Amino acid sequence: MIRRRSRTTPTRSRPGRHGRHGREGRSAVVRPPLPPLETRVDRFDMAVGSAAEFLRGAWEDLREVRFEMADMPPATDADGIPRWSVFPEERRIILYRLPIERLGHLHHNDDAHRRMMIESCVFRAAADYLGRDPWDLGPDRYRDS
């Protein structure tokens, strides 16, 4: 039979913040998830806004036009899911974020190509509004000097 030895030294109480070996508790390895600094909606809004401002400055017919953004179109049309809707009588162009972002086939899936795709949709929607070719809207922007 094994006999236990009685403790002769008094037990010292440690402060609550110390661990078993006398060190302070450690912080979490991974921080709690932080919200992204810039969301897809913010990037889409910035790309549409900058292209719309360029077009408003270049074309007087577009200065009073409202460029609006929506997530999805209310219904499909004969061509499938529309990327934008044009309402000339209301002076309004609506761009649909999800079809533009998800149904666009990018050669390279990076920020620059996504922005170019969004801007091209803004140009094509404005060209529909004006009844022109999209390349006529910003010829200096795409030609080398």
C-alpha positions in Angstrom: 0.0 0.0 0.0 1.2 3.4 -0.9 1.0 6.1 1.6 0.6 9.7 0.7 2.7 12.3 2.2 1.0 15.2 3.8 1.8 18.7 2.7 3.9 20.5 5.0 4.2 23.7 3.0 1.3 26.0 2.8 -0.3 26.5 -0.7 0.2 29.9 -2.2 -2.7 31.4 -4.0 -1.9 32.8 -7.5 -3.6 35.8 -9.0 -6.4 34.8 -11.4 -4.6 36.1 -14.5 -1.7 33.7 -14.1 -1.7 30.3 -15.6 -0.5 27.0 -14.2 3.2 27.9 -14.7 3.0 31.4 -13.4 2.7 33.2 -16.7 0.0 35.5 -17.8 -2.8 34.2 -20.0 -2.2 34.4 -23.7 -4.2 36.3 -26.2 -6.3 34.5 -28.8 -4.3 33.2 -31.8 -6.8 34.5 -34.3 -8.5 37.8 -33.9 -12.3 38.1 -34.3 -13.2 38.6 -38.0 -13.2 42.3 -38.9 -15.5 43.7 -41.6 -13.8 44.2 -44.9 -12.7 47.8 -45.5 -14.3 47.8 -48.9 -17.2 45.6 -50.0 -18.2 44.5 -53.5 -21.1 46.9 -53.3 -18.7 49.7 -52.5 -16.4 48.8 -55.3 -19.3 48.6 -57.8 -20.7 51.9 -56.5 -17.3 53.6 -57.0 -16.8 52.2 -60.5 -20.3 53.3 -61.6 -20.0 56.7 -60.0 -16.7 57.5 -61.6 -17.8 56.3 -65.1 -21.1 58.3 -64.7 -19.2 61.4 -63.7 -16.9 61.1 -66.7 -19.9 60.7 -69.1 -21.8 63.6 -67.5 -18.8 65.8 -68.1 -18.4 64.7 -71.6 -22.0 64.6 -72.8 -24.5 67.4 -72.0 -27.4 65.1 -72.7 -26.4 62.9 -69.7 -26.0 65.7 -67.1 -29.6 65.4 -65.8 -29.7 61.6 -66.0 -29.7 59.6 -62.8 -27.5 56.5 -62.7 -29.1 54.1 -60.1 -28.0 50.7 -58.9 -30.1 47.7 -57.9 -29.1 44.2 -57.0 -31.3 42.3 -59.5 -33.8 43.2 -62.3 -37.5 42.6 -61.5 -37.9 40.1 -64.4 -36.0 38.6 -67.3 -36.5 39.7 -70.9 -36.3 37.9 -74.3 -32.5 38.2 -74.2 -32.2 36.7 -70.7 -31.2 38.6 -67.6 -30.7 42.3 -68.3 -27.6 44.1 -67.0 -29.2 47.5 -67.1 -32.5 49.2 -67.8 -32.9 52.6 -69.6 -35.9 54.9 -69.0 -35.4 58.0 -71.3 -38.8 59.5 -70.3 -37.7 59.5 -66.6 -34.1 60.4 -67.4 -32.9 57.3 -65.5 -30.5 54.4 -66.0 -30.5 51.5 -63.6 -27.5 49.1 -63.5 -28.0 45.7 -61.9 -25.0 44.7 -59.8 -25.4 40.9 -59.5 -25.9 40.2 -63.2 -23.0 42.5 -64.2 -20.6 40.9 -61.6 -21.6 37.3 -61.9 -22.5 36.9 -65.5 -19.6 38.8 -67.0 -16.9 36.5 -68.3 -13.6 38.0 -67.4 -10.3 37.1 -69.1 -8.5 37.8 -65.8 -10.4 37.9 -62.6 -8.7 40.8 -60.8 -9.8 44.2 -59.6 -8.8 46.1 -62.7 -10.7 43.8 -65.1 -13.8 43.8 -62.9 -13.7 47.6 -62.9 -13.3 47.7 -66.7 -16.3 45.4 -67.1 -18.5 47.6 -64.8 -17.4 50.7 -66.7 -18.1 49.1 -70.0 -21.6 48.3 -68.8 -22.1 51.9 -67.8 -20.9 53.1 -71.2 -23.2 50.6 -73.0 -26.2 51.6 -70.9 -25.5 55.3 -71.6 -25.1 54.5 -75.3 -28.5 52.8 -75.2 -30.0 55.9 -73.6 -28.5 58.3 -76.2 -29.0 55.9 -79.2 -25.3 55.9 -80.0 -22.4 53.4 -80.2 -20.6 53.0 -76.9 -17.3 53.8 -78.6 -18.6 57.2 -79.6 -19.1 58.2 -76.0 -15.5 58.4 -75.0 -13.3 58.3 -78.0 -10.4 60.1 -76.4 -10.4 57.6 -73.5 -9.7 54.6 -75.7 -7.4 56.0 -78.5 -3.6 56.3 -78.3 -2.2 59.7 -79.0 
